[in-house]
Amino acid sequence: MKTNFLKIAALIEKGVKKGDFPGGQYSLVENGKIYSGYSGYSSLYPHKTILSGNEVYDIASLTKVVSTTILILQLIEKKKLSLKTPIKTILNDYFSDKTTIFDLLTHQSGLPPIVSNSANLFSEEDLKAEIFKERFKYDPNQKIVYSDVGFKLLGFVVEKLYQERLDKVAKREIFAKLKMTKTTYRPDYYLSTTTEYRDDALFKGYVRGVVHDERAFLLKGIAGHAGVFSTAADLAKFIVSILNDEKILTNKSKKELFATTIIKENANGNNVARSLGYQKFINLPNTHSYLIGHTGFTGCNLWIDSKNKRGFVLLTNAIHPKREDNKIFSYREEILKMFY
């Protein structure tokens, strides 16, 4: 394990020196042991600032699996829901009685990837109204089409059943239980790394201390699809819990999380594989029973291996200063290949 960790550290250092991304934090977990490191810069613009190791990163769509998916599975454990529960029985404004919790968790609902008219929306109320105006873009259960809309709805389900905002529920039911003390939906500005430069009607400048995702931004940073900020060390605690204890999920739920494998074509006609919330690695079919993962638009990724009691998380702000500058993808792949 130590050898692979040193290889990861060298690879991240190489990426920083090449200018492929500003910097990052990373943690490798194996058999309950955690190795963590960091390298590079928290920002390049407007000022170049070296990482101290204490910064929090916008983990973007890792929110879906670290927060929302876990909260939904906890509600199922509490008999408040089932995977077959129609969304409309909880969210009365939703248009169809066909869409289930399972459909949303596995991105098979037929809903579009993002809210269609979101570029012309300027308030939380308008965005919520537009979400409930969305209709199927694809025939339900025929394709796997990754949908932020579906996870926004799952966030609303959590809030409806708890009668609390999502951030408060996640803090109590996940983050506090795992002592993830730096993980939050509303971070301290001075602890946050800088993401993309925005220049639009709602925000002008470098995004720091607020969520990068435009739809989550409209929802005041509290959403089912994005909004959580964290550190690699905190997410290592999350990985350890998924592998080794029942603090946030029962072993029964975790078994279903790893065992569920749906393989279908995506919108481009390519086969993809998913579990409950998480993705599986379509090119590694022998791992489908035990390896789950996810990525985040800001430059983050996480994977968990229940067979080998191993996990990994990399947090970067690779979209800083612009999303076109993101060159993190090959580094993710190279790290995964060290193990599989």
C-alpha positions in Angstrom: 0.0 0.0 0.0 2.8 2.4 0.9 4.4 1.9 -2.5 1.2 2.8 -4.3 0.6 5.8 -2.1 4.1 7.1 -2.9 3.4 6.6 -6.6 0.1 8.6 -6.2 1.9 11.4 -4.4 4.5 11.6 -7.2 1.8 11.6 -9.9 -0.1 14.4 -8.3 3.1 16.4 -7.8 3.9 15.8 -11.5 0.4 17.1 -12.5 0.9 20.2 -10.4 4.3 21.0 -11.9 3.0 20.5 -15.4 0.2 22.9 -14.7 -2.5 20.3 -15.5 -4.4 21.3 -12.3 -3.6 23.8 -9.5 -3.3 21.3 -6.6 -5.1 18.7 -4.6 -5.6 16.6 -1.5 -5.8 12.8 -1.6 -6.3 9.8 0.8 -5.8 6.1 0.3 -7.6 3.8 2.6 -6.7 0.1 3.1 -7.6 -2.3 5.9 -8.6 0.7 8.1 -5.4 2.6 7.7 -5.4 6.0 6.1 -2.6 7.7 4.1 -3.2 11.3 3.2 -1.3 14.0 1.3 -1.6 17.2 -0.6 0.3 19.2 -3.2 0.1 22.4 -5.1 -2.0 25.6 -4.8 -5.5 26.5 -3.5 -5.7 29.2 -6.1 -3.7 30.6 -9.1 -5.9 33.7 -9.6 -6.3 36.4 -8.5 -3.5 35.4 -6.2 -1.2 32.3 -6.2 -1.7 30.6 -2.8 0.1 27.5 -1.7 -2.0 24.8 -0.1 -1.6 24.3 3.7 -3.5 21.0 3.7 -6.4 22.4 5.8 -8.5 23.7 2.9 -12.0 22.4 1.9 -12.9 21.6 -1.7 -16.2 21.9 -3.5 -16.8 18.1 -4.1 -19.6 18.8 -6.7 -21.4 15.6 -7.6 -19.7 13.6 -4.9 -22.5 15.2 -2.9 -24.8 12.7 -4.6 -23.1 9.7 -3.1 -21.6 11.1 0.2 -24.8 12.8 1.2 -28.0 12.3 -0.8 -27.7 8.6 -1.6 -26.8 7.7 2.1 -29.7 9.8 3.4 -32.1 8.0 1.1 -30.8 4.6 2.1 -31.2 5.6 5.7 -34.8 6.5 5.1 -35.3 3.1 3.6 -33.8 1.5 6.6 -36.2 3.5 8.8 -39.2 2.2 6.7 -40.0 5.8 5.5 -39.4 4.8 1.9 -38.6 1.8 -0.3 -36.8 1.7 -3.6 -40.2 1.2 -5.3 -41.8 4.3 -3.7 -43.2 6.6 -6.4 -41.8 10.1 -6.1 -45.2 11.6 -6.6 -46.5 10.1 -3.3 -44.0 12.3 -1.5 -43.6 15.3 -3.9 -47.2 16.0 -4.9 -46.1 18.6 -7.6 -44.1 15.9 -9.5 -45.9 15.1 -12.8 -45.7 11.3 -13.0 -46.7 8.4 -10.8 -44.3 6.1 -12.6 -40.9 7.4 -11.3 -39.6 5.6 -8.3 -36.7 6.2 -5.8 -34.8 3.4 -7.6 -35.2 5.1 -11.0 -33.7 8.3 -9.6 -30.8 6.6 -7.8 -29.8 4.7 -10.9 -30.4 7.5 -13.4 -33.0 5.6 -15.3 -35.9 8.0 -14.8 -35.9 9.5 -18.3 -35.5 13.0 -16.9 -33.0 15.4 -18.6 -29.4 15.9 -17.2 -30.0 19.4 -16.1 -33.0 21.8 -15.8 -33.7 22.9 -19.3 -34.3 26.6 -18.8 -31.8 27.1 -15.9 -29.7 29.7 -17.7 -32.6 32.0 -17.6 -33.5 31.5 -13.9 -32.5 33.9 -11.2 -34.0 32.7 -7.9 -34.5 29.6 -5.8 -38.2 29.7 -6.2 -38.0 29.9 -10.0 -35.6 27.0 -10.2 -37.8 24.8 -8.0 -40.8 25.6 -10.2 -38.9 24.8 -13.3 -37.7 21.5 -11.9 -41.4 20.4 -11.5 -42.1 21.5 -15.0 -39.6 19.0 -16.4 -40.9 16.0 -18.4 -39.3 12.8 -19.7 -36.6 13.4 -22.3 -36.1 9.6 -22.7 -38.4 6.6 -22.2 -38.1 5.7 -18.5 -36.0 2.6 -17.7 -34.7 2.3 -21.3 -31.4 4.2 -20.9 -29.1 5.4 -18.1 -28.9 9.1 -18.6 -27.0 10.9 -15.7 -29.4 13.4 -14.3 -28.8 16.2 -11.8 -32.6 16.8 -12.0 -33.3 13.4 -10.4 -30.9 14.0 -7.5 -32.4 17.5 -6.9 -35.7 15.6 -6.5 -34.1 13.1 -4.1 -32.9 16.1 -2.0 -36.4 17.4 -1.9 -37.6 14.0 -0.8 -35.2 14.0 2.2 -36.3 17.5 3.1 -40.0 16.6 2.9 -39.7 13.5 5.1 -37.5 15.2 7.7 -39.2 18.6 7.5 -35.6 20.1 7.6 -33.2 21.5 5.1 -30.8 19.0 3.6 -27.7 20.4 5.1 -29.0 20.0 8.7 -30.0 16.4 8.1 -26.7 15.5 6.5 -24.7 17.0 9.3 -26.7 15.2 12.0 -27.1 11.8 10.2 -23.8 11.5 8.4 -21.1 14.1 9.1 -21.4 14.3 12.9 -21.6 10.5 13.3 -18.3 10.1 11.4 -16.6 13.2 13.0 -16.3 14.7 9.5 -15.8 18.1 11.2 -14.8 20.0 8.1 -17.6 18.7 5.8 -20.4 21.1 5.2 -22.8 22.6 2.7 -21.8 26.2 3.6 -18.0 26.5 4.0 -15.8 29.2 5.5 -14.6 31.5 2.7 -11.1 31.5 3.9 -10.8 27.7 4.1 -12.1 27.2 0.6 -10.1 26.6 -2.5 -11.0 28.7 -5.6 -12.8 27.2 -8.6 -14.0 28.8 -11.8 -14.2 32.4 -12.9 -17.8 33.4 -13.5 -19.1 36.4 -15.4 -22.9 36.3 -15.5 -26.0 38.0 -14.2 -25.8 36.3 -10.8 -22.0 36.3 -10.1 -18.9 37.9 -11.3 -15.5 36.9 -10.2 -13.6 33.8 -9.0 -15.9 31.4 -7.2 -14.7 30.8 -3.6 -16.6 29.8 -0.5 -19.8 29.2 -2.5 -20.8 26.2 -4.6 -19.6 26.2 -8.2 -22.6 24.4 -9.7 -25.0 27.0 -11.1 -28.2 25.2 -10.1 -27.0 24.5 -6.6 -25.9 28.1 -6.4 -29.6 29.1 -7.0 -30.6 26.8 -4.3 -28.4 28.7 -1.9 -25.8 25.9 -1.9 -28.0 23.3 -0.5 -29.0 20.7 -3.1 -29.3 16.9 -3.6 -26.9 16.9 -6.6 -24.1 19.3 -5.4 -23.1 21.6 -2.7 -21.0 19.7 -0.2 -17.5 20.9 0.7 -15.0 18.6 2.3 -11.4 17.4 2.7 -9.8 14.2 1.6 -9.2 13.3 5.3 -12.9 13.6 6.1 -13.9 11.6 3.0 -11.4 8.9 4.1 -13.5 8.6 7.3 -16.5 8.2 5.1 -14.8 5.4 3.1 -13.7 3.6 6.3 -17.2 3.6 7.6 -18.6 2.2 4.4 -16.0 -0.6 4.6 -15.8 -1.4 8.2 -18.8 -0.3 10.4 -22.5 0.5 10.6 -22.4 4.0 11.8 -24.3 5.4 8.8 -25.5 2.4 6.9 -26.3 -1.2 7.9 -24.4 -4.0 6.4 -27.6 -5.1 4.6 -27.8 -1.7 2.9 -24.2 -1.7 2.0 -24.4 -5.2 0.5 -27.2 -3.9 -1.8 -25.2 -0.8 -2.6 -22.3 -2.9 -3.9 -24.4 -5.7 -5.4 -26.7 -3.7 -7.5 -25.5 -3.5 -11.1 -27.5 -1.9 -13.9 -25.9 -1.9 -17.4 -27.6 0.0 -20.2 -26.8 2.4 -23.0 -26.4 6.1 -22.2 -27.6 9.0 -24.4 -24.7 8.4 -26.7 -25.3 4.8 -27.2 -22.4 3.6 -25.0 -22.9 1.0 -22.3 -22.5 2.3 -18.7 -22.9 0.6 -15.4 -24.5 2.0 -12.2 -25.4 1.0 -8.7 -27.5 2.9 -6.2 -26.2 6.5 -6.6 -22.7 5.3 -7.5 -21.2 4.3 -10.9 -19.5 1.1 -11.7 -16.5 0.8 -14.0 -17.8 -0.6 -17.3 -14.4 -1.6 -18.5 -13.7 -3.5 -15.3 -16.6 -6.0 -15.3 -14.9 -8.4 -12.9 -15.1 -5.7 -10.2 -18.9 -5.0 -10.6 -19.7 -6.9 -7.4 -17.4 -4.9 -5.1 -16.1 -1.7 -6.7 -18.2 1.6 -6.7 -17.1 5.1 -7.5 -18.1 8.6 -8.5 -16.6 11.8 -9.9 -17.3 15.5 -9.4 -17.2 18.2 -12.1 -14.8 20.4 -10.1 -12.1 17.7 -10.4 -12.8 15.2 -7.7 -13.2 11.4 -7.6 -13.8 8.7 -5.1 -13.9 4.9 -5.2 -14.6 2.2 -2.7 -13.6 -1.5 -2.9 -15.5 -3.8 -0.5 -13.6 -6.9 -1.4 -10.1 -5.6 -0.8 -11.2 -3.2 2.0 -9.7 -0.3 0.0 -10.8 3.1 -1.1 -9.4 6.3 -2.6 -10.4 9.9 -2.9 -8.8 12.8 -4.8 -10.0 16.4 -4.4 -8.8 19.0 -6.8 -10.0 22.4 -8.2 -9.0 21.4 -11.7 -11.6 23.8 -13.3 -9.7 26.7 -11.9 -9.5 29.2 -13.5 -11.8 27.8 -16.3 -13.4 24.5 -16.9 -11.6 24.2 -20.2 -8.4 23.9 -18.3 -9.4 20.7 -16.6 -6.8 18.0 -17.3 -7.4 15.7 -14.3 -9.0 12.8 -16.2 -5.9 10.9 -17.2 -4.5 11.2 -13.6 -7.7 9.6 -12.2 -7.3 6.7 -14.7 -3.7 6.2 -14.0 -4.3 6.0 -10.3 -7.1 3.4 -10.8 -4.8 1.3 -13.0 -2.3 1.1 -10.1 -4.9 -1.2 -8.4 -7.0 -2.7 -11.2 
